[in-house]
Amino acid sequence: MDDEMNVGELLKETAEENQTRKVLEILNECKDLEEAKEKVKALLNK
């Protein structure tokens, strides 16, 4: 049972890290804060 919980936690952590990477990539690509906000909102609405 502990192995299943550990795998679940690892999956959750990996997903969170990947989401953070996506947000950072968006911030680096955008020319201003408004564009970044719109792109992050679009990411949340997927």
Number of C-alpha atoms within 10 A of each C-alpha: 5 7 8 9 10 11 11 12 12 12 12 12 12 12 12 12 12 12 14 12 12 14 17 13 12 18 17 11 11 14 10 10 10 10 14 19 15 13 16 16 11 10 13 9 7 5
